[in-house]
Amino acid sequence: MKTVQCFWRRPLAEQVREEGREEGRIATSRAMLLRLLEWRHIPVPTTVRARIESCTDLSQLEAWAERAVHAADADELFVEE
């Protein structure tokens, strides 16, 4: 009798799960960055919001969040780019 391997235990399924986790981390980072600016009462122009929402690089989002802690306006997030 053959053992049936469940799809969810296969490498492809694990890859799909990990991609989903990464997308979740990115979405959470985007939301937190926008929330941080909101808490600091920093207006977020449409162009800045669009740039943040289109970013898929987690390390870039973290760098912007660090800058947001001390920024006087939203454009300061992108100063070093």
PDB file with SEQRES, HELIX, SHEET and CRYST1 records, atoms N, CA, C and O in Angstrom:
SEQRES   1 A   81  MET LYS THR VAL GLN CYS PHE TRP ARG ARG PRO LEU ALA          
SEQRES   2 A   81  GLU GLN VAL ARG GLU GLU GLY ARG GLU GLU GLY ARG ILE          
SEQRES   3 A   81  ALA THR SER ARG ALA MET LEU LEU ARG LEU LEU GLU TRP          
SEQRES   4 A   81  ARG HIS ILE PRO VAL PRO THR THR VAL ARG ALA ARG ILE          
SEQRES   5 A   81  GLU SER CYS THR ASP LEU SER GLN LEU GLU ALA TRP ALA          
SEQRES   6 A   81  GLU ARG ALA VAL HIS ALA ALA ASP ALA ASP GLU LEU PHE          
SEQRES   7 A   81  VAL GLU GLU                                                  
HELIX    1 AA1 PHE A    7  ARG A    9  5                                   3    
HELIX    2 AA2 PRO A   11  TRP A   39  1                                  29    
HELIX    3 AA3 THR A   46  SER A   54  1                                   9    
HELIX    4 AA4 LEU A   58  HIS A   70  1                                  13    
HELIX    5 AA5 ALA A   74  PHE A   78  5                                   5    
CRYST1    1.000    1.000    1.000  90.00  90.00  90.00 P 1           1          
ATOM      1  N   MET A   1       0.841  -1.177   0.000  1.00  0.00           N  
ATOM      2  CA  MET A   1       0.000   0.000   0.000  1.00  0.00           C  
ATOM      3  C   MET A   1       0.892   1.248   0.000  1.00  0.00           C  
ATOM      4  O   MET A   1       1.838   1.344   0.782  1.00  0.00           O  
ATOM      5  N   LYS A   2       0.588   2.177  -0.863  1.00  0.00           N  
ATOM      6  CA  LYS A   2       1.363   3.407  -0.953  1.00  0.00           C  
ATOM      7  C   LYS A   2       0.917   4.413   0.105  1.00  0.00           C  
ATOM      8  O   LYS A   2      -0.261   4.511   0.450  1.00  0.00           O  
ATOM      9  N   THR A   3       1.895   5.147   0.599  1.00  0.00           N  
ATOM     10  CA  THR A   3       1.581   6.234   1.522  1.00  0.00           C  
ATOM     11  C   THR A   3       1.289   7.480   0.686  1.00  0.00           C  
ATOM     12  O   THR A   3       2.086   7.862  -0.172  1.00  0.00           O  
ATOM     13  N   VAL A   4       0.175   8.091   0.936  1.00  0.00           N  
ATOM     14  CA  VAL A   4      -0.211   9.290   0.206  1.00  0.00           C  
ATOM     15  C   VAL A   4       0.327  10.497   0.972  1.00  0.00           C  
ATOM     16  O   VAL A   4      -0.008  10.723   2.134  1.00  0.00           O  
ATOM     17  N   GLN A   5       1.165  11.257   0.288  1.00  0.00           N  
ATOM     18  CA  GLN A   5       1.728  12.438   0.929  1.00  0.00           C  
ATOM     19  C   GLN A   5       0.770  13.604   0.721  1.00  0.00           C  
ATOM     20  O   GLN A   5       0.372  13.906  -0.404  1.00  0.00           O  
ATOM     21  N   CYS A   6       0.424  14.226   1.778  1.00  0.00           N  
ATOM     22  CA  CYS A   6      -0.493  15.352   1.735  1.00  0.00           C  
ATOM     23  C   CYS A   6       0.173  16.540   1.030  1.00  0.00           C  
ATOM     24  O   CYS A   6       1.356  16.808   1.241  1.00  0.00           O  
ATOM     25  N   PHE A   7      -0.582  17.238   0.207  1.00  0.00           N  
ATOM     26  CA  PHE A   7      -0.055  18.398  -0.512  1.00  0.00           C  
ATOM     27  C   PHE A   7       0.563  19.409   0.439  1.00  0.00           C  
ATOM     28  O   PHE A   7       1.589  20.010   0.122  1.00  0.00           O  
ATOM     29  N   TRP A   8      -0.043  19.601   1.589  1.00  0.00           N  
ATOM     30  CA  TRP A   8       0.399  20.648   2.521  1.00  0.00           C  
ATOM     31  C   TRP A   8       1.765  20.372   3.126  1.00  0.00           C  
ATOM     32  O   TRP A   8       2.339  21.253   3.766  1.00  0.00           O  
ATOM     33  N   ARG A   9       2.292  19.190   2.942  1.00  0.00           N  
ATOM     34  CA  ARG A   9       3.613  18.859   3.459  1.00  0.00           C  
ATOM     35  C   ARG A   9       4.685  18.930   2.382  1.00  0.00           C  
ATOM     36  O   ARG A   9       5.865  18.722   2.664  1.00  0.00           O  
ATOM     37  N   ARG A  10       4.297  19.211   1.193  1.00  0.00           N  
ATOM     38  CA  ARG A  10       5.247  19.265   0.080  1.00  0.00           C  
ATOM     39  C   ARG A  10       5.984  20.604   0.072  1.00  0.00           C  
ATOM     40  O   ARG A  10       5.479  21.606   0.577  1.00  0.00           O  
ATOM     41  N   PRO A  11       7.186  20.605  -0.511  1.00  0.00           N  
ATOM     42  CA  PRO A  11       7.976  21.843  -0.569  1.00  0.00           C  
ATOM     43  C   PRO A  11       7.245  23.008  -1.250  1.00  0.00           C  
ATOM     44  O   PRO A  11       7.375  24.155  -0.822  1.00  0.00           O  
ATOM     45  N   LEU A  12       6.488  22.719  -2.293  1.00  0.00           N  
ATOM     46  CA  LEU A  12       5.756  23.778  -2.979  1.00  0.00           C  
ATOM     47  C   LEU A  12       4.751  24.436  -2.039  1.00  0.00           C  
ATOM     48  O   LEU A  12       4.610  25.659  -2.037  1.00  0.00           O  
ATOM     49  N   ALA A  13       4.067  23.645  -1.256  1.00  0.00           N  
ATOM     50  CA  ALA A  13       3.100  24.197  -0.307  1.00  0.00           C  
ATOM     51  C   ALA A  13       3.800  25.059   0.734  1.00  0.00           C  
ATOM     52  O   ALA A  13       3.292  26.117   1.108  1.00  0.00           O  
ATOM     53  N   GLU A  14       4.950  24.620   1.200  1.00  0.00           N  
ATOM     54  CA  GLU A  14       5.705  25.416   2.176  1.00  0.00           C  
ATOM     55  C   GLU A  14       6.156  26.731   1.549  1.00  0.00           C  
ATOM     56  O   GLU A  14       6.130  27.772   2.205  1.00  0.00           O  
ATOM     57  N   GLN A  15       6.562  26.691   0.300  1.00  0.00           N  
ATOM     58  CA  GLN A  15       6.963  27.915  -0.399  1.00  0.00           C  
ATOM     59  C   GLN A  15       5.784  28.886  -0.502  1.00  0.00           C  
ATOM     60  O   GLN A  15       5.941  30.085  -0.272  1.00  0.00           O  
ATOM     61  N   VAL A  16       4.630  28.374  -0.840  1.00  0.00           N  
ATOM     62  CA  VAL A  16       3.424  29.204  -0.943  1.00  0.00           C  
ATOM     63  C   VAL A  16       3.095  29.823   0.409  1.00  0.00           C  
ATOM     64  O   VAL A  16       2.757  31.005   0.487  1.00  0.00           O  
ATOM     65  N   ARG A  17       3.191  29.032   1.472  1.00  0.00           N  
ATOM     66  CA  ARG A  17       2.928  29.555   2.816  1.00  0.00           C  
ATOM     67  C   ARG A  17       3.927  30.653   3.178  1.00  0.00           C  
ATOM     68  O   ARG A  17       3.540  31.687   3.722  1.00  0.00           O  
ATOM     69  N   GLU A  18       5.203  30.436   2.882  1.00  0.00           N  
ATOM     70  CA  GLU A  18       6.231  31.425   3.217  1.00  0.00           C  
ATOM     71  C   GLU A  18       6.021  32.715   2.434  1.00  0.00           C  
ATOM     72  O   GLU A  18       6.210  33.805   2.974  1.00  0.00           O  
ATOM     73  N   GLU A  19       5.630  32.600   1.163  1.00  0.00           N  
ATOM     74  CA  GLU A  19       5.337  33.803   0.373  1.00  0.00           C  
ATOM     75  C   GLU A  19       4.170  34.566   0.988  1.00  0.00           C  
ATOM     76  O   GLU A  19       4.183  35.796   1.023  1.00  0.00           O  
ATOM     77  N   GLY A  20       3.183  33.858   1.465  1.00  0.00           N  
ATOM     78  CA  GLY A  20       2.042  34.485   2.128  1.00  0.00           C  
ATOM     79  C   GLY A  20       2.461  35.186   3.411  1.00  0.00           C  
ATOM     80  O   GLY A  20       1.996  36.286   3.708  1.00  0.00           O  
ATOM     81  N   ARG A  21       3.344  34.542   4.169  1.00  0.00           N  
ATOM     82  CA  ARG A  21       3.853  35.168   5.397  1.00  0.00           C  
ATOM     83  C   ARG A  21       4.613  36.449   5.072  1.00  0.00           C  
ATOM     84  O   ARG A  21       4.444  37.464   5.747  1.00  0.00           O  
ATOM     85  N   GLU A  22       5.447  36.398   4.044  1.00  0.00           N  
ATOM     86  CA  GLU A  22       6.237  37.574   3.652  1.00  0.00           C  
ATOM     87  C   GLU A  22       5.311  38.703   3.206  1.00  0.00           C  
ATOM     88  O   GLU A  22       5.520  39.856   3.581  1.00  0.00           O  
ATOM     89  N   GLU A  23       4.303  38.387   2.418  1.00  0.00           N  
ATOM     90  CA  GLU A  23       3.338  39.404   1.999  1.00  0.00           C  
ATOM     91  C   GLU A  23       2.630  40.002   3.205  1.00  0.00           C  
ATOM     92  O   GLU A  23       2.356  41.202   3.234  1.00  0.00           O  
ATOM     93  N   GLY A  24       2.335  39.180   4.193  1.00  0.00           N  
ATOM     94  CA  GLY A  24       1.704  39.663   5.417  1.00  0.00           C  
ATOM     95  C   GLY A  24       2.617  40.601   6.192  1.00  0.00           C  
ATOM     96  O   GLY A  24       2.168  41.625   6.706  1.00  0.00           O  
ATOM     97  N   ARG A  25       3.902  40.253   6.278  1.00  0.00           N  
ATOM     98  CA  ARG A  25       4.861  41.128   6.974  1.00  0.00           C  
ATOM     99  C   ARG A  25       4.987  42.468   6.257  1.00  0.00           C  
ATOM    100  O   ARG A  25       5.068  43.514   6.901  1.00  0.00           O  
ATOM    101  N   ILE A  26       5.004  42.438   4.942  1.00  0.00           N  
ATOM    102  CA  ILE A  26       5.118  43.669   4.158  1.00  0.00           C  
ATOM    103  C   ILE A  26       3.867  44.532   4.346  1.00  0.00           C  
ATOM    104  O   ILE A  26       3.975  45.738   4.568  1.00  0.00           O  
ATOM    105  N   ALA A  27       2.700  43.930   4.260  1.00  0.00           N  
ATOM    106  CA  ALA A  27       1.446  44.676   4.439  1.00  0.00           C  
ATOM    107  C   ALA A  27       1.378  45.292   5.838  1.00  0.00           C  
ATOM    108  O   ALA A  27       0.945  46.433   5.997  1.00  0.00           O  
ATOM    109  N   THR A  28       1.801  44.542   6.837  1.00  0.00           N  
ATOM    110  CA  THR A  28       1.801  45.053   8.206  1.00  0.00           C  
ATOM    111  C   THR A  28       2.774  46.208   8.354  1.00  0.00           C  
ATOM    112  O   THR A  28       2.462  47.191   9.027  1.00  0.00           O  
ATOM    113  N   SER A  29       3.940  46.112   7.742  1.00  0.00           N  
ATOM    114  CA  SER A  29       4.933  47.187   7.813  1.00  0.00           C  
ATOM    115  C   SER A  29       4.428  48.454   7.126  1.00  0.00           C  
ATOM    116  O   SER A  29       4.624  49.560   7.630  1.00  0.00           O  
ATOM    117  N   ARG A  30       3.783  48.288   5.984  1.00  0.00           N  
ATOM    118  CA  ARG A  30       3.208  49.449   5.291  1.00  0.00           C  
ATOM    119  C   ARG A  30       2.187  50.153   6.182  1.00  0.00           C  
ATOM    120  O   ARG A  30       2.226  51.370   6.361  1.00  0.00           O  
ATOM    121  N   ALA A  31       1.275  49.358   6.734  1.00  0.00           N  
ATOM    122  CA  ALA A  31       0.223  49.921   7.576  1.00  0.00           C  
ATOM    123  C   ALA A  31       0.810  50.606   8.811  1.00  0.00           C  
ATOM    124  O   ALA A  31       0.349  51.677   9.206  1.00  0.00           O  
ATOM    125  N   MET A  32       1.817  49.996   9.417  1.00  0.00           N  
ATOM    126  CA  MET A  32       2.422  50.581  10.600  1.00  0.00           C  
ATOM    127  C   MET A  32       3.148  51.876  10.278  1.00  0.00           C  
ATOM    128  O   MET A  32       3.106  52.819  11.069  1.00  0.00           O  
ATOM    129  N   LEU A  33       3.805  51.939   9.143  1.00  0.00           N  
ATOM    130  CA  LEU A  33       4.488  53.163   8.733  1.00  0.00           C  
ATOM    131  C   LEU A  33       3.483  54.300   8.541  1.00  0.00           C  
ATOM    132  O   LEU A  33       3.699  55.413   9.021  1.00  0.00           O  
ATOM    133  N   LEU A  34       2.402  54.020   7.851  1.00  0.00           N  
ATOM    134  CA  LEU A  34       1.372  55.045   7.661  1.00  0.00           C  
ATOM    135  C   LEU A  34       0.741  55.445   8.991  1.00  0.00           C  
ATOM    136  O   LEU A  34       0.417  56.611   9.216  1.00  0.00           O  
ATOM    137  N   ARG A  35       0.575  54.468   9.858  1.00  0.00           N  
ATOM    138  CA  ARG A  35       0.004  54.746  11.186  1.00  0.00           C  
ATOM    139  C   ARG A  35       0.953  55.613  12.005  1.00  0.00           C  
ATOM    140  O   ARG A  35       0.508  56.524  12.703  1.00  0.00           O  
ATOM    141  N   LEU A  36       2.239  55.344  11.928  1.00  0.00           N  
ATOM    142  CA  LEU A  36       3.245  56.123  12.646  1.00  0.00           C  
ATOM    143  C   LEU A  36       3.201  57.591  12.210  1.00  0.00           C  
ATOM    144  O   LEU A  36       3.250  58.496  13.043  1.00  0.00           O  
ATOM    145  N   LEU A  37       3.108  57.810  10.916  1.00  0.00           N  
ATOM    146  CA  LEU A  37       3.001  59.182  10.422  1.00  0.00           C  
ATOM    147  C   LEU A  37       1.715  59.845  10.918  1.00  0.00           C  
ATOM    148  O   LEU A  37       1.711  61.020  11.284  1.00  0.00           O  
ATOM    149  N   GLU A  38       0.639  59.082  10.925  1.00  0.00           N  
ATOM    150  CA  GLU A  38      -0.641  59.597  11.419  1.00  0.00           C  
ATOM    151  C   GLU A  38      -0.534  59.966  12.903  1.00  0.00           C  
ATOM    152  O   GLU A  38      -0.983  61.039  13.305  1.00  0.00           O  
ATOM    153  N   TRP A  39       0.052  59.093  13.712  1.00  0.00           N  
ATOM    154  CA  TRP A  39       0.196  59.360  15.148  1.00  0.00           C  
ATOM    155  C   TRP A  39       1.030  60.607  15.417  1.00  0.00           C  
ATOM    156  O   TRP A  39       0.814  61.318  16.398  1.00  0.00           O  
ATOM    157  N   ARG A  40       1.990  60.860  14.521  1.00  0.00           N  
ATOM    158  CA  ARG A  40       2.849  62.035  14.671  1.00  0.00           C  
ATOM    159  C   ARG A  40       2.222  63.266  14.037  1.00  0.00           C  
ATOM    160  O   ARG A  40       2.839  64.330  14.011  1.00  0.00           O  
ATOM    161  N   HIS A  41       1.004  63.136  13.525  1.00  0.00           N  
ATOM    162  CA  HIS A  41       0.265  64.233  12.894  1.00  0.00           C  
ATOM    163  C   HIS A  41       1.023  64.805  11.697  1.00  0.00           C  
ATOM    164  O   HIS A  41       1.033  66.014  11.466  1.00  0.00           O  
ATOM    165  N   ILE A  42       1.645  63.919  10.953  1.00  0.00           N  
ATOM    166  CA  ILE A  42       2.362  64.306   9.738  1.00  0.00           C  
ATOM    167  C   ILE A  42       1.457  64.001   8.543  1.00  0.00           C  
ATOM    168  O   ILE A  42       1.107  62.845   8.307  1.00  0.00           O  
ATOM    169  N   PRO A  43       1.081  65.034   7.792  1.00  0.00           N  
ATOM    170  CA  PRO A  43       0.247  64.801   6.608  1.00  0.00           C  
ATOM    171  C   PRO A  43       0.971  63.909   5.589  1.00  0.00           C  
ATOM    172  O   PRO A  43       2.175  64.041   5.371  1.00  0.00           O  
ATOM    173  N   VAL A  44       0.221  63.015   4.983  1.00  0.00           N  
ATOM    174  CA  VAL A  44       0.795  62.096   4.002  1.00  0.00           C  
ATOM    175  C   VAL A  44       0.178  62.392   2.640  1.00  0.00           C  
ATOM    176  O   VAL A  44      -0.964  62.017   2.376  1.00  0.00           O  
ATOM    177  N   PRO A  45       0.943  63.073   1.768  1.00  0.00           N  
ATOM    178  CA  PRO A  45       0.427  63.354   0.425  1.00  0.00           C  
ATOM    179  C   PRO A  45       0.148  62.057  -0.341  1.00  0.00           C  
ATOM    180  O   PRO A  45       0.684  60.998  -0.014  1.00  0.00           O  
ATOM    181  N   THR A  46      -0.677  62.161  -1.334  1.00  0.00           N  
ATOM    182  CA  THR A  46      -1.052  61.007  -2.156  1.00  0.00           C  
ATOM    183  C   THR A  46       0.169  60.322  -2.761  1.00  0.00           C  
ATOM    184  O   THR A  46       0.223  59.094  -2.825  1.00  0.00           O  
ATOM    185  N   THR A  47       1.140  61.101  -3.201  1.00  0.00           N  
ATOM    186  CA  THR A  47       2.334  60.511  -3.827  1.00  0.00           C  
ATOM    187  C   THR A  47       3.147  59.697  -2.820  1.00  0.00           C  
ATOM    188  O   THR A  47       3.680  58.639  -3.155  1.00  0.00           O  
ATOM    189  N   VAL A  48       3.239  60.190  -1.597  1.00  0.00           N  
ATOM    190  CA  VAL A  48       3.977  59.460  -0.551  1.00  0.00           C  
ATOM    191  C   VAL A  48       3.223  58.186  -0.189  1.00  0.00           C  
ATOM    192  O   VAL A  48       3.822  57.117  -0.074  1.00  0.00           O  
ATOM    193  N   ARG A  49       1.914  58.301  -0.011  1.00  0.00           N  
ATOM    194  CA  ARG A  49       1.097  57.124   0.317  1.00  0.00           C  
ATOM    195  C   ARG A  49       1.232  56.064  -0.778  1.00  0.00           C  
ATOM    196  O   ARG A  49       1.381  54.879  -0.480  1.00  0.00           O  
ATOM    197  N   ALA A  50       1.180  56.483  -2.035  1.00  0.00           N  
ATOM    198  CA  ALA A  50       1.294  55.541  -3.151  1.00  0.00           C  
ATOM    199  C   ALA A  50       2.664  54.861  -3.156  1.00  0.00           C  
ATOM    200  O   ALA A  50       2.768  53.666  -3.433  1.00  0.00           O  
ATOM    201  N   ARG A  51       3.701  55.617  -2.851  1.00  0.00           N  
ATOM    202  CA  ARG A  51       5.053  55.039  -2.830  1.00  0.00           C  
ATOM    203  C   ARG A  51       5.185  54.004  -1.713  1.00  0.00           C  
ATOM    204  O   ARG A  51       5.771  52.939  -1.909  1.00  0.00           O  
ATOM    205  N   ILE A  52       4.636  54.325  -0.546  1.00  0.00           N  
ATOM    206  CA  ILE A  52       4.677  53.384   0.575  1.00  0.00           C  
ATOM    207  C   ILE A  52       3.865  52.135   0.246  1.00  0.00           C  
ATOM    208  O   ILE A  52       4.329  51.017   0.470  1.00  0.00           O  
ATOM    209  N   GLU A  53       2.671  52.316  -0.279  1.00  0.00           N  
ATOM    210  CA  GLU A  53       1.788  51.182  -0.564  1.00  0.00           C  
ATOM    211  C   GLU A  53       2.273  50.304  -1.711  1.00  0.00           C  
ATOM    212  O   GLU A  53       1.858  49.151  -1.824  1.00  0.00           O  
ATOM    213  N   SER A  54       3.142  50.834  -2.558  1.00  0.00           N  
ATOM    214  CA  SER A  54       3.651  50.019  -3.666  1.00  0.00           C  
ATOM    215  C   SER A  54       4.981  49.339  -3.326  1.00  0.00           C  
ATOM    216  O   SER A  54       5.464  48.511  -4.098  1.00  0.00           O  
ATOM    217  N   CYS A  55       5.569  49.677  -2.193  1.00  0.00           N  
ATOM    218  CA  CYS A  55       6.860  49.103  -1.815  1.00  0.00           C  
ATOM    219  C   CYS A  55       6.693  47.637  -1.403  1.00  0.00           C  
ATOM    220  O   CYS A  55       5.802  47.300  -0.624  1.00  0.00           O  
ATOM    221  N   THR A  56       7.557  46.775  -1.932  1.00  0.00           N  
ATOM    222  CA  THR A  56       7.518  45.353  -1.593  1.00  0.00           C  
ATOM    223  C   THR A  56       8.798  44.902  -0.894  1.00  0.00           C  
ATOM    224  O   THR A  56       9.008  43.707  -0.687  1.00  0.00           O  
ATOM    225  N   ASP A  57       9.649  45.854  -0.534  1.00  0.00           N  
ATOM    226  CA  ASP A  57      10.930  45.557   0.109  1.00  0.00           C  
ATOM    227  C   ASP A  57      10.813  45.829   1.604  1.00  0.00           C  
ATOM    228  O   ASP A  57      10.718  46.979   2.031  1.00  0.00           O  
ATOM    229  N   LEU A  58      10.823  44.767   2.386  1.00  0.00           N  
ATOM    230  CA  LEU A  58      10.649  44.889   3.830  1.00  0.00           C  
ATOM    231  C   LEU A  58      11.748  45.730   4.475  1.00  0.00           C  
ATOM    232  O   LEU A  58      11.464  46.525   5.371  1.00  0.00           O  
ATOM    233  N   SER A  59      12.979  45.573   4.043  1.00  0.00           N  
ATOM    234  CA  SER A  59      14.064  46.359   4.630  1.00  0.00           C  
ATOM    235  C   SER A  59      13.917  47.840   4.298  1.00  0.00           C  
ATOM    236  O   SER A  59      14.272  48.690   5.115  1.00  0.00           O  
ATOM    237  N   GLN A  60      13.401  48.162   3.120  1.00  0.00           N  
ATOM    238  CA  GLN A  60      13.159  49.564   2.759  1.00  0.00           C  
ATOM    239  C   GLN A  60      12.069  50.165   3.636  1.00  0.00           C  
ATOM    240  O   GLN A  60      12.194  51.297   4.101  1.00  0.00           O  
ATOM    241  N   LEU A  61      11.009  49.412   3.859  1.00  0.00           N  
ATOM    242  CA  LEU A  61       9.929  49.884   4.720  1.00  0.00           C  
ATOM    243  C   LEU A  61      10.432  50.128   6.146  1.00  0.00           C  
ATOM    244  O   LEU A  61      10.028  51.093   6.795  1.00  0.00           O  
ATOM    245  N   GLU A  62      11.306  49.256   6.625  1.00  0.00           N  
ATOM    246  CA  GLU A  62      11.874  49.432   7.967  1.00  0.00           C  
ATOM    247  C   GLU A  62      12.749  50.679   8.028  1.00  0.00           C  
ATOM    248  O   GLU A  62      12.722  51.404   9.023  1.00  0.00           O  
ATOM    249  N   ALA A  63      13.521  50.937   6.980  1.00  0.00           N  
ATOM    250  CA  ALA A  63      14.361  52.142   6.934  1.00  0.00           C  
ATOM    251  C   ALA A  63      13.478  53.395   6.950  1.00  0.00           C  
ATOM    252  O   ALA A  63      13.780  54.360   7.652  1.00  0.00           O  
ATOM    253  N   TRP A  64      12.402  53.376   6.185  1.00  0.00           N  
ATOM    254  CA  TRP A  64      11.494  54.526   6.186  1.00  0.00           C  
ATOM    255  C   TRP A  64      10.850  54.707   7.554  1.00  0.00           C  
ATOM    256  O   TRP A  64      10.667  55.838   8.006  1.00  0.00           O  
ATOM    257  N   ALA A  65      10.505  53.607   8.218  1.00  0.00           N  
ATOM    258  CA  ALA A  65       9.893  53.696   9.550  1.00  0.00           C  
ATOM    259  C   ALA A  65      10.866  54.326  10.541  1.00  0.00           C  
ATOM    260  O   ALA A  65      10.464  55.135  11.378  1.00  0.00           O  
ATOM    261  N   GLU A  66      12.134  53.962  10.453  1.00  0.00           N  
ATOM    262  CA  GLU A  66      13.133  54.571  11.333  1.00  0.00           C  
ATOM    263  C   GLU A  66      13.211  56.079  11.099  1.00  0.00           C  
ATOM    264  O   GLU A  66      13.292  56.857  12.050  1.00  0.00           O  
ATOM    265  N   ARG A  67      13.186  56.484   9.837  1.00  0.00           N  
ATOM    266  CA  ARG A  67      13.229  57.909   9.519  1.00  0.00           C  
ATOM    267  C   ARG A  67      11.957  58.619   9.970  1.00  0.00           C  
ATOM    268  O   ARG A  67      11.998  59.786  10.362  1.00  0.00           O  
ATOM    269  N   ALA A  68      10.830  57.915   9.914  1.00  0.00           N  
ATOM    270  CA  ALA A  68       9.541  58.512  10.284  1.00  0.00           C  
ATOM    271  C   ALA A  68       9.504  58.920  11.760  1.00  0.00           C  
ATOM    272  O   ALA A  68       8.767  59.829  12.142  1.00  0.00           O  
ATOM    273  N   VAL A  69      10.290  58.252  12.566  1.00  0.00           N  
ATOM    274  CA  VAL A  69      10.313  58.567  14.002  1.00  0.00           C  
ATOM    275  C   VAL A  69      10.771  60.005  14.229  1.00  0.00           C  
ATOM    276  O   VAL A  69      10.301  60.663  15.157  1.00  0.00           O  
ATOM    277  N   HIS A  70      11.681  60.496  13.395  1.00  0.00           N  
ATOM    278  CA  HIS A  70      12.240  61.835  13.594  1.00  0.00           C  
ATOM    279  C   HIS A  70      11.868  62.833  12.493  1.00  0.00           C  
ATOM    280  O   HIS A  70      12.256  64.000  12.564  1.00  0.00           O  
ATOM    281  N   ALA A  71      11.135  62.397  11.496  1.00  0.00           N  
ATOM    282  CA  ALA A  71      10.829  63.255  10.345  1.00  0.00           C  
ATOM    283  C   ALA A  71       9.883  64.389  10.724  1.00  0.00           C  
ATOM    284  O   ALA A  71       8.997  64.228  11.563  1.00  0.00           O  
ATOM    285  N   ALA A  72      10.094  65.536  10.088  1.00  0.00           N  
ATOM    286  CA  ALA A  72       9.202  66.675  10.276  1.00  0.00           C  
ATOM    287  C   ALA A  72       8.065  66.648   9.244  1.00  0.00           C  
ATOM    288  O   ALA A  72       6.981  67.178   9.488  1.00  0.00           O  
ATOM    289  N   ASP A  73       8.326  66.025   8.093  1.00  0.00           N  
ATOM    290  CA  ASP A  73       7.271  65.827   7.097  1.00  0.00           C  
ATOM    291  C   ASP A  73       7.515  64.508   6.354  1.00  0.00           C  
ATOM    292  O   ASP A  73       8.594  63.920   6.438  1.00  0.00           O  
ATOM    293  N   ALA A  74       6.510  64.070   5.643  1.00  0.00           N  
ATOM    294  CA  ALA A  74       6.554  62.745   5.006  1.00  0.00           C  
ATOM    295  C   ALA A  74       7.639  62.627   3.941  1.00  0.00           C  
ATOM    296  O   ALA A  74       8.161  61.536   3.712  1.00  0.00           O  
ATOM    297  N   ASP A  75       7.979  63.723   3.295  1.00  0.00           N  
ATOM    298  CA  ASP A  75       9.017  63.667   2.247  1.00  0.00           C  
ATOM    299  C   ASP A  75      10.392  63.319   2.814  1.00  0.00           C  
ATOM    300  O   ASP A  75      11.259  62.861   2.070  1.00  0.00           O  
ATOM    301  N   GLU A  76      10.607  63.522   4.098  1.00  0.00           N  
ATOM    302  CA  GLU A  76      11.887  63.203   4.718  1.00  0.00           C  
ATOM    303  C   GLU A  76      12.165  61.690   4.765  1.00  0.00           C  
ATOM    304  O   GLU A  76      13.297  61.271   5.006  1.00  0.00           O  
ATOM    305  N   LEU A  77      11.155  60.903   4.540  1.00  0.00           N  
ATOM    306  CA  LEU A  77      11.351  59.446   4.519  1.00  0.00           C  
ATOM    307  C   LEU A  77      12.299  59.045   3.394  1.00  0.00           C  
ATOM    308  O   LEU A  77      13.027  58.059   3.509  1.00  0.00           O  
ATOM    309  N   PHE A  78      12.286  59.814   2.308  1.00  0.00           N  
ATOM    310  CA  PHE A  78      12.997  59.439   1.093  1.00  0.00           C  
ATOM    311  C   PHE A  78      14.270  60.261   0.872  1.00  0.00           C  
ATOM    312  O   PHE A  78      14.810  60.259  -0.234  1.00  0.00           O  
ATOM    313  N   VAL A  79      14.754  60.954   1.883  1.00  0.00           N  
ATOM    314  CA  VAL A  79      15.888  61.866   1.753  1.00  0.00           C  
ATOM    315  C   VAL A  79      17.142  61.184   1.228  1.00  0.00           C  
ATOM    316  O   VAL A  79      17.803  61.742   0.352  1.00  0.00           O  
ATOM    317  N   GLU A  80      17.493  60.024   1.713  1.00  0.00           N  
ATOM    318  CA  GLU A  80      18.755  59.378   1.364  1.00  0.00           C  
ATOM    319  C   GLU A  80      18.692  58.524   0.112  1.00  0.00           C  
ATOM    320  O   GLU A  80      19.614  57.750  -0.144  1.00  0.00           O  
ATOM    321  N   GLU A  81      17.647  58.638  -0.664  1.00  0.00           N  
ATOM    322  CA  GLU A  81      17.506  57.789  -1.862  1.00  0.00           C  
ATOM    323  C   GLU A  81      17.911  58.506  -3.102  1.00  0.00           C  
ATOM    324  O   GLU A  81      17.853  57.936  -4.192  1.00  0.00           O  
TER     325      GLU A  81                                                      
END                                                                             
